[in-house]
């Protein structure tokens, strides 16, 4: 099933540990994926490991609160062997603070719930997922349980960022997980225009046979392709706004007004615009310096 809902968290782990995932979720995954070796690199209160042990699965639970740092320590080096399933259930940004909150007395600099901002969190979670991937047997699965977060009117889709930052050809499942017994359900917020977030995602990837360095090169190319696609759409929208025909000078002027952030990121942005116009069959020029959208 692509939608899972378990109101009862079961007898595993600690109910007092905030952000706990129902043990029935792990049981469902184990029964479907049938791993012989399982690693949870953000084990929290140990729910996943208790379920795995009950099912006689060789399992390893790692966490920052017990001395393992997923941003500094290699999972496969610590475990000593690759696994068939490597899962994480990270903090959702700063939604719940863990070090000096849920555990310990001092904030930890590598605590994912204490990132500087969302950009910092996205980058660090990508590193954690790459660490998980490296610890996974070829043909087997790695993944994460992650939710989104809305605060101060801003909606941050952590799951969308995870998918965008990992290899597209390895993604094999996006499972919706219903959330139950959240603190937000017990609060009064007055009239809300948009519904509460009452779901999370289980993202699963299947590792292909290629090195991490080859993978990083592929991810860089995928990102470059996205950036190229962004420029194509910027040029297209500007040409549409200018009526489908415009001088290059007018295109430059409109882009500078419409996409100032993108312009700041690329000092050669005008060359990028010319490249987009010259190399695409979507545009033609009947007179020097004037471009039109092709029929």
C-alpha positions in Angstrom: 0.0 0.0 0.0 1.2 3.5 -0.7 -0.7 5.0 2.3 0.0 3.7 5.8 -2.0 4.6 9.0 -1.3 3.2 12.4 -2.9 5.2 15.2 -1.4 2.8 17.8 2.4 3.1 18.2 2.7 -0.4 19.6 4.8 -1.7 22.5 8.2 -0.7 21.0 10.4 2.2 22.0 9.4 4.9 24.4 6.1 6.8 24.1 7.7 9.8 25.9 10.2 10.3 23.0 8.8 13.1 20.9 8.7 12.4 17.2 8.4 8.7 17.7 7.2 6.6 14.7 4.8 3.7 15.2 6.5 0.4 15.3 3.9 -1.0 13.0 5.4 1.2 10.2 8.7 -0.5 10.6 7.1 -3.9 10.8 5.3 -3.2 7.5 8.5 -2.2 5.8 10.4 -5.1 7.1 7.8 -7.6 6.0 7.7 -6.0 2.5 11.5 -5.5 2.0 12.7 -8.5 4.0 16.2 -7.2 4.9 18.6 -9.6 6.5 20.7 -6.7 7.9 19.1 -3.4 9.0 20.6 -0.1 10.1 18.8 2.9 11.7 21.3 5.7 11.8 18.9 8.0 13.7 17.4 5.5 16.1 15.9 7.8 18.6 14.3 5.7 21.4 15.0 2.4 19.6 11.5 1.6 18.2 12.9 0.3 14.8 15.5 -1.9 16.4 13.1 -3.5 18.8 10.8 -4.4 15.9 13.7 -5.7 13.9 14.9 -7.9 16.8 11.4 -9.3 17.3 11.5 -10.3 13.6 15.0 -11.8 14.0 16.6 -9.3 11.7 20.3 -8.5 12.4 20.0 -4.8 13.3 22.2 -1.8 14.3 20.9 1.3 16.0 23.0 4.5 15.8 22.3 8.0 17.0 23.9 11.3 17.9 22.8 10.9 21.5 24.7 7.7 21.8 27.9 9.0 20.2 27.4 8.3 16.4 27.5 11.4 14.2 26.0 10.7 10.7 27.6 13.9 9.4 31.1 12.8 10.5 31.2 9.1 10.9 30.9 6.5 8.1 27.9 4.2 8.8 29.5 1.2 7.0 32.8 1.7 8.9 30.9 1.7 12.2 28.7 -1.3 11.4 31.4 -3.2 9.7 29.3 -4.5 6.8 26.8 -3.2 4.2 23.1 -3.5 5.0 20.0 -4.4 3.0 18.0 -1.6 4.5 19.4 1.7 6.0 16.7 4.0 7.3 16.7 7.4 9.0 13.9 9.3 10.8 15.5 12.8 11.1 14.2 15.8 12.9 12.0 18.0 10.7 14.2 21.0 10.9 13.7 22.7 14.3 10.1 21.5 14.8 11.3 19.4 17.7 14.7 20.3 19.3 16.6 17.2 20.4 20.1 18.0 21.9 19.6 20.0 25.2 15.9 19.3 24.6 14.9 15.7 24.2 18.3 14.5 25.4 21.5 15.9 26.9 22.2 19.3 28.5 24.2 21.0 25.7 23.2 21.8 22.1 25.2 19.7 19.7 26.6 21.5 16.6 25.7 18.6 14.3 22.2 18.1 15.6 19.9 18.3 12.6 17.2 20.0 14.7 19.6 22.9 15.4 20.5 23.8 11.8 21.1 27.5 11.0 18.2 27.5 8.5 16.4 25.3 6.0 19.3 25.5 3.5 21.7 24.2 6.1 19.3 21.4 7.0 18.8 20.3 3.3 22.5 20.1 2.7 23.2 18.2 5.9 20.3 15.7 5.3 21.6 15.1 1.8 25.0 14.2 3.3 23.2 11.8 5.8 21.3 10.1 2.9 24.5 9.7 0.9 26.1 8.2 4.0 23.2 5.8 4.2 23.5 4.9 0.5 27.1 4.1 0.8 26.2 1.7 3.6 23.6 -0.2 1.5 24.1 -3.3 -0.5 23.7 -2.9 -4.3 20.1 -3.7 -5.2 18.9 -3.1 -1.7 17.2 -0.1 -0.1 17.9 3.1 1.8 15.4 5.7 2.8 14.1 8.2 5.2 10.9 9.0 7.1 10.3 12.8 6.8 7.5 15.3 7.2 7.0 18.8 6.0 6.8 21.9 8.1 4.7 25.1 8.0 5.6 28.0 10.3 5.1 31.8 10.0 3.2 31.3 6.9 6.1 29.5 5.1 5.6 25.9 3.9 8.9 23.9 3.7 8.7 20.6 1.8 11.5 18.5 3.2 10.5 15.4 1.3 10.6 17.3 -2.0 14.1 18.5 -1.3 15.2 15.0 -0.4 13.9 13.7 -3.7 15.5 16.5 -5.7 18.9 16.0 -4.0 19.2 12.2 -4.5 19.5 10.2 -7.7 16.3 10.2 -9.6 16.8 6.8 -11.1 17.1 5.2 -7.7 13.8 6.4 -6.2 11.4 3.5 -6.0 8.7 4.5 -3.5 7.0 7.5 -1.9 4.7 6.2 0.8 2.2 8.5 2.6 2.2 7.9 6.4 -0.6 9.4 8.4 0.3 11.2 11.6 -1.5 10.6 14.8 -1.5 12.1 18.3 0.5 15.2 17.4 0.8 18.2 19.8 -0.7 20.5 17.2 -3.9 18.5 17.3 -4.4 19.4 20.9 -3.8 23.2 20.5 -6.3 25.9 19.5 -5.1 28.1 16.6 -8.3 30.0 15.9 -9.5 30.1 12.3 -7.0 28.6 9.8 -7.3 28.9 6.0 -5.2 25.8 5.4 -5.3 22.4 7.0 -2.9 21.0 9.6 -0.1 18.8 8.2 -1.2 15.4 9.3 0.9 13.2 7.1 4.6 12.3 6.6 6.5 10.5 3.8 8.5 7.3 3.7 11.0 7.8 0.8 12.8 4.7 -0.5 15.6 4.4 -2.9 17.2 1.3 -4.4 21.0 1.5 -4.7 22.4 0.9 -8.2 25.9 -0.5 -8.9 28.0 2.7 -9.1 30.5 4.4 -6.9 29.7 7.3 -4.7 32.0 9.5 -6.7 30.3 8.5 -10.0 27.0 9.3 -8.2 28.1 12.7 -7.1 29.0 13.5 -10.7 25.6 12.4 -11.8 23.9 14.5 -9.2 25.9 17.5 -10.3 24.8 17.0 -13.9 21.2 16.6 -12.8 21.4 19.9 -10.9 23.0 21.6 -13.9 20.2 20.3 -16.0 17.6 21.7 -13.6 19.4 25.1 -13.7 19.5 25.0 -17.4 15.8 24.2 -17.5 15.2 27.1 -15.1 16.9 29.6 -17.5 14.9 28.2 -20.4 11.7 28.9 -18.5 12.8 32.4 -17.5 13.5 33.3 -21.1 10.3 31.8 -22.3 8.2 33.7 -19.7 9.9 36.9 -20.5 9.4 36.4 -24.3 5.7 35.7 -23.6 5.4 38.8 -21.4 7.0 40.9 -24.2 4.4 39.7 -26.7 6.4 36.9 -28.4 8.8 39.2 -30.1 11.5 41.4 -28.6 14.9 42.9 -29.0 17.7 41.3 -27.1 18.1 44.5 -25.1 14.5 44.4 -24.0 14.9 40.7 -23.0 17.9 41.6 -20.9 16.0 44.5 -19.3 12.9 42.4 -18.5 15.0 39.5 -17.0 17.0 41.9 -14.8 13.7 43.2 -13.4 11.9 39.8 -13.2 14.6 37.5 -11.9 17.2 39.6 -10.0 18.2 36.8 -7.7 19.0 34.5 -10.7 21.0 37.4 -12.3 23.0 37.9 -9.1 23.9 34.2 -9.0 25.4 34.2 -12.5 27.7 37.1 -13.7 27.5 35.7 -17.2 23.7 35.6 -17.3 23.5 37.5 -20.6 25.6 34.9 -22.3 23.2 32.3 -20.8 20.2 34.1 -22.3 21.9 34.3 -25.7 22.8 30.6 -25.5 19.2 29.8 -24.7 17.9 31.8 -27.7 20.5 30.5 -30.2 20.4 26.8 -29.3 16.7 26.3 -29.0 14.3 25.7 -31.9 11.7 27.5 -29.9 13.0 30.9 -31.1 14.1 32.5 -34.4 15.6 35.8 -35.5 14.7 37.5 -38.7 16.7 40.6 -38.0 19.9 41.1 -36.0 19.2 41.4 -32.3 15.5 40.7 -32.5 14.0 37.4 -31.4 10.6 35.8 -31.8 8.9 32.7 -30.4 8.7 30.1 -33.2 5.2 29.0 -34.3 
